[in-house]
Amino acid sequence: MSFKNILVFSSCSLVLLGACKQAKTVVATTPPTTTAATSKENQGFYQFLNDDPAASPFVAKKAPVFAQNGMATSAHPEASKVGVAILKMGGNAIDAAVATQFALAVVHPSAGNIGGGGFLVFRDKTGKAYTLDYREKAPALASRNMYLDEKGEVKPGQPSWNGHLASGTPGSVDGLVLAHKRFGKLSWKQVLQPAIDLAENGVSLTAKEALGLNRIKPDLLKYNPNAQHRYFMKEDGSEWKEGDVFVQKDLANTLRKIQAEGRKGFYEGEIAQKLLTEIKRGGGIITQKDLDDYHAVWREPVVDSYKGLRVITMPPPSSGGIALMQLLKFVEKYPLQKWGWHSDSTTQVMIEAERRVYADRAKWLGDPDFVKIPQKELLSKAYLEQRWQDFSFSMASDSKKIAGGAIPGYESFETTHSSFVDKDGNAVAITTTLNNSYGSKVVVDGAGFLMNDEMDDFSIKPGHPNSYGLIGNEANAIAPNKRMLSSMTPTIVEKDKKLYMVLGTPGGSTIITSVFQVFLNVVEHQMGMQQAVDAFRFHHQWLPDRTTYETGGFTPQTIQKLTERGYKMDMQKNTIGRMDCILVHPDGKIEGGADVRADDTAVGY
């Protein structure tokens, strides 16, 4: 296990594709010191793991990156370099976030996008908070039962998941334009140019990106049979390899249109026509009116507290903010630090909190422009105490008996994250998505970008699970021009009125629980950010009634204790979330935590 990680300091105005020759590097060569508290029941486990430091959840698997002036963390090293390069040019956190998102659309096609949507949380240097909703919308021709057959059953072939009918109206470009127009410092041309350069000149594929492109080839051929171009495939038909240069000329031209014309460059004219032609060819229903009518929305953030920390997070149609605060309020009264990280007691109260929160998510949350959401009640002390009355340390609760809570006066009804901090203390947490990896697998011919499959995030039939196994009900039913519910949880945390953490992750239904755990890893278990991000995670989402956890996440003793109480524990080899987070230390140093589970990279200066 290598602990080397490079933090780049440079006087170059733009660090792209390794072109900066004057960079000075600072290399961390030793792992950070273990600082987490340990409970008596787990001391033997920690001793066992510490014999192999690379396996320990309290020793980051790569060295943390520290910086003094600014930090960008994202899913791809080239995108993070773009973010820091923009900061060095005098841009602020919004400029860096916008530039990085467009760069991710080039270098991280499985989730980075201009054909999808997302959410942005911004805290300026004075502490004022803003949240921007640029979630996709259902097209105007969408209908409640559009994915059901004449018998009311979900049609075969996953039509809400793959193909042209799976796409909602994209929001990414409109949202990024709106964020930059309100808060950006650099010109629009400056923040778009790095992404154009990456698309035009090409980017060297990582091993994971090459594997993903090879894996998606059959679907690309299936859902784009009449395309004039074979996007994301090698011209000679061979497989991609690590180090191959991936060039995207059509996407570069699309980005130039957006650079020159802003919103119009995507939602009107040549690019819009190509999008609509592609959608129509495959039987989709997005129209020019949908593109004309799409507008991102500034919403009031969810702002609450945990043990004196001010938490700023995303409101609906993201379920993440309300769900995160419910989780934190459920566990706040318990001595998690004393019990220890992943002890049976700590784990049990977290699982039971997750069970109740995901049940509430299914019942109450949706697009606030369409349904009345009882946000105040869901976060009230009285309501949460009532929801916790049937909790017992002696046995697991039964998800079949845990429905969404009752609130008087109400009737029930593959993603990427980046975090940024600039030299002035402005911070951005931004999560965007195509939904599943590579979205609907539909590429807009002639424009070179993938469309989303966000229609699957609606409840296509009450009680029917989506591709992430999440159950939905009336609040999230399909309706024309409605935004589908999301689990994205971009979050910013203050301590003593100063910036403390920037958090977020991809991961579908596991987003909320991943942010929850990393927050507690720092606050309760005294981890640094890279430690907190790398530590093993687990997940419970009410239904199906099981707890999945990463290999090595619990001691055999803890597994036995939880199993004896009735918990279904399911070890899995695949990872849970890919966090890109930032922690500001008391001395002002900025620590970037980029997930070891993928190509995620933190770069600072």
Secondary structure, DSSP 8 states (H G I E B T S, - for coil): ----EEEEE---S---TT--SS-EEEEE-S---------GGGHHHHHHHHTSGGG-TTS-SS--EEESS-EEEESSHHHHHHHHHHHHTT--HHHHHHHHHHHHHHH-TTT--SSSEEEEEEE-TTS-EEEEEE--B--TT--TTTTB-TTS-B-TT-TTTSSGGG--B--HHHHHHHHHHHH--S-HHHHHHHHHHHHHH-EE--HHHHHHHHHHHHHHHHH-TT-SS-TTS-TTS----TT-EE--HHHHHHHHHHHHHTTHHHHSHHHHHHHHHHHHHTT----HHHHHH---EEE--EEEEETTEEEEE--TTBSHHHHHHHHHHHHTTS-HHHH-TT-HHHHHHHHHHHHHHHHHHHHH-S-TTTS---HHHHT-HHHHHHHTTT--TTS---GGG------TT------EEEEEE-TTS-EEEEEEE-SSTTTTS-B-TTT--B---GGGGSBSSTT---TT-----GGGB--TT-B--B----EEEEETTEEEEEE----GGGHHHHHHHHHHHHHTT---HHHHHHS--EE--SSS--EEEETT-S-HHHHHHHHHTT--EEEESS-----EEEEE-TTS-EEEEE-TTSS-EEEE-
